[in-house]
Amino acid sequence: MTSAQTLKVLVVDDEPGFRNLLKWELESMGVLVDVAENGAEGLRKASKTAFDVIITDITMPEMDGLKLLDEIKKIAPDTEVIIATGFGAVETAVHAMKHGAYDFVLKPYDLDYLKRKVWQAVDRLARCRECGRTTHE
């Protein structure tokens, strides 16, 4: 399993309060965290750095979270993506899960729940790497 010291998480959210809160919470656990304020910036960062987990909002300028999910799965299919939104439409959740999202969580965050989801995603990724699978299906 990946240790907190080597775990890399990207938080993509256009709301500075949510972005900074998640960064602070995860860094307090020893996780390496980078942030992006929109999907386009998140994609640029994910193209240059291998992240274990990406937590992304859906509604953002320049590129929304669902488009970011699709693009991430093209360039880094083993990166786990957690979609977060303040608008919990069933259709959006279904789309996200069908396109490879690890999970779908609602804002405002239950921070303990979200942190558990991050660690569960990392555990799943580690199991896939151990058995040599390149997809999580």
Kinemage of the C-alpha trace (Angstrom):
@kinemage 1
@onewidth
@group {chain A} dominant
@subgroup {mainchain}
@vectorlist {calphas} color= white
{ca met a 1} P 0.000 0.000 0.000
{ca thr a 2} L 1.115 3.537 -0.690
{ca ser a 3} L 2.203 5.370 2.434
{ca ala a 4} L 0.978 8.850 3.234
{ca gln a 5} L 4.481 10.131 2.513
{ca thr a 6} L 4.354 8.994 -1.112
{ca leu a 7} L 0.645 9.423 -1.804
{ca lys a 8} L 0.047 12.181 -4.353
{ca val a 9} L -3.376 13.795 -4.562
{ca leu a 10} L -4.556 16.554 -6.884
{ca val a 11} L -7.510 18.646 -5.714
{ca val a 12} L -9.320 20.442 -8.558
{ca asp a 13} L -11.948 22.955 -7.504
{ca asp a 14} L -12.727 26.521 -8.528
{ca glu a 15} L -13.780 27.404 -4.986
{ca pro a 16} L -10.661 28.356 -3.008
{ca gly a 17} L -12.297 27.491 0.320
{ca phe a 18} L -12.971 23.872 -0.623
{ca arg a 19} L -9.625 23.529 -2.418
{ca asn a 20} L -7.622 24.873 0.512
{ca leu a 21} L -9.604 22.929 3.119
{ca leu a 22} L -8.932 19.622 1.370
{ca lys a 23} L -5.277 20.507 0.834
{ca trp a 24} L -4.833 21.332 4.514
{ca glu a 25} L -6.706 18.227 5.735
{ca leu a 26} L -4.782 15.829 3.496
{ca glu a 27} L -1.412 17.466 4.150
{ca ser a 28} L -2.052 17.154 7.882
{ca met a 29} L -2.062 13.372 7.256
{ca gly a 30} L 1.289 13.563 5.440
{ca val a 31} L -0.147 13.355 1.919
{ca leu a 32} L 1.535 15.293 -0.910
{ca val a 33} L -1.151 17.592 -2.321
{ca asp a 34} L -1.258 19.837 -5.356
{ca val a 35} L -4.219 22.009 -6.333
{ca ala a 36} L -5.775 23.368 -9.513
{ca glu a 37} L -8.530 25.933 -9.855
{ca asn a 38} L -10.186 24.418 -12.940
{ca gly a 39} L -10.218 21.310 -15.087
{ca ala a 40} L -7.835 22.666 -17.720
{ca glu a 41} L -5.197 23.458 -15.096
{ca gly a 42} L -5.832 20.078 -13.462
{ca leu a 43} L -5.269 18.294 -16.769
{ca arg a 44} L -2.017 20.191 -17.360
{ca lys a 45} L -0.762 19.178 -13.916
{ca ala a 46} L -1.881 15.558 -14.339
{ca ser a 47} L -0.053 15.445 -17.684
{ca lys a 48} L 3.216 16.311 -15.925
{ca thr a 49} L 2.851 14.499 -12.578
{ca ala a 50} L 1.556 11.033 -11.742
{ca phe a 51} L -1.149 11.396 -9.104
{ca asp a 52} L -2.618 8.460 -7.210
{ca val a 53} L -5.949 10.187 -6.635
{ca ile a 54} L -7.638 13.235 -8.127
{ca ile a 55} L -10.551 14.861 -6.325
{ca thr a 56} L -12.455 17.122 -8.696
{ca asp a 57} L -15.487 19.327 -8.588
{ca ile a 58} L -17.876 19.036 -11.536
{ca thr a 59} L -18.924 22.612 -12.237
{ca met a 60} L -15.851 24.690 -13.079
{ca pro a 61} L -14.778 27.180 -15.742
{ca glu a 62} L -12.666 26.162 -18.755
{ca met a 63} L -13.205 22.405 -18.318
{ca asp a 64} L -15.756 20.707 -16.103
{ca gly a 65} L -15.006 17.749 -13.870
{ca leu a 66} L -16.662 15.160 -16.124
{ca lys a 67} L -14.547 16.239 -19.116
{ca leu a 68} L -11.494 16.202 -16.830
{ca leu a 69} L -12.394 12.652 -15.762
{ca asp a 70} L -12.593 11.547 -19.401
{ca glu a 71} L -9.239 13.157 -20.239
{ca ile a 72} L -7.508 11.784 -17.125
{ca lys a 73} L -8.614 8.247 -17.958
{ca lys a 74} L -7.004 8.658 -21.410
{ca ile a 75} L -3.605 9.766 -20.100
{ca ala a 76} L -3.495 8.035 -16.711
{ca pro a 77} L -6.072 5.225 -16.597
{ca asp a 78} L -4.829 3.923 -13.250
{ca thr a 79} L -5.364 7.256 -11.472
{ca glu a 80} L -8.400 7.065 -9.219
{ca val a 81} L -10.793 9.998 -9.612
{ca ile a 82} L -13.290 11.066 -6.978
{ca ile a 83} L -15.983 13.398 -8.267
{ca ala a 84} L -17.341 15.962 -5.799
{ca thr a 85} L -20.247 18.281 -6.358
{ca gly a 86} L -22.812 20.431 -4.644
{ca phe a 87} L -25.379 19.306 -7.213
{ca gly a 88} L -26.210 15.632 -6.740
{ca ala a 89} L -28.007 14.692 -9.955
{ca val a 90} L -28.369 10.942 -10.433
{ca glu a 91} L -27.549 11.262 -14.155
{ca thr a 92} L -24.273 12.991 -13.335
{ca ala a 93} L -23.283 10.320 -10.827
{ca val a 94} L -24.109 7.554 -13.320
{ca his a 95} L -22.071 9.276 -16.043
{ca ala a 96} L -19.119 9.691 -13.692
{ca met a 97} L -19.159 6.056 -12.585
{ca lys a 98} L -19.552 4.745 -16.151
{ca his a 99} L -16.538 6.805 -17.205
{ca gly a 100} L -14.234 5.434 -14.546
{ca ala a 101} L -14.761 7.575 -11.464
{ca tyr a 102} L -13.892 5.771 -8.266
{ca asp a 103} L -16.658 7.506 -6.333
{ca phe a 104} L -19.066 10.426 -6.284
{ca val a 105} L -19.399 12.561 -3.135
{ca leu a 106} L -21.577 15.531 -2.293
{ca lys a 107} L -20.569 18.928 -0.934
{ca pro a 108} L -20.367 20.118 1.703
{ca tyr a 109} L -17.824 17.438 2.444
{ca asp a 110} L -17.947 15.079 5.336
{ca leu a 111} L -14.155 15.266 5.661
{ca asp a 112} L -13.768 11.954 7.487
{ca tyr a 113} L -15.815 10.197 4.802
{ca leu a 114} L -13.828 11.828 1.995
{ca lys a 115} L -10.496 10.931 3.609
{ca arg a 116} L -11.671 7.304 3.932
{ca lys a 117} L -12.606 7.340 0.237
{ca val a 118} L -9.131 8.573 -0.681
{ca trp a 119} L -7.495 5.728 1.277
{ca gln a 120} L -9.928 3.172 -0.173
{ca ala a 121} L -9.075 4.381 -3.672
{ca val a 122} L -5.371 4.022 -2.925
{ca asp a 123} L -5.904 0.509 -1.540
{ca arg a 124} L -7.787 -0.457 -4.698
{ca leu a 125} L -5.018 0.965 -6.859
{ca ala a 126} L -2.376 -0.936 -4.868
{ca arg a 127} L -4.297 -4.217 -5.261
{ca cys a 128} L -4.529 -3.663 -9.016
{ca arg a 129} L -0.811 -2.996 -9.253
{ca glu a 130} L 0.007 -6.094 -7.177
{ca cys a 131} L -1.930 -8.396 -9.476
{ca gly a 132} L -0.658 -6.695 -12.620
{ca arg a 133} L -3.979 -5.368 -13.879
{ca thr a 134} L -3.927 -2.139 -15.828
{ca thr a 135} L -7.629 -1.424 -15.337
{ca his a 136} L -9.831 -1.514 -12.274
{ca glu a 137} L -12.734 -3.435 -13.765
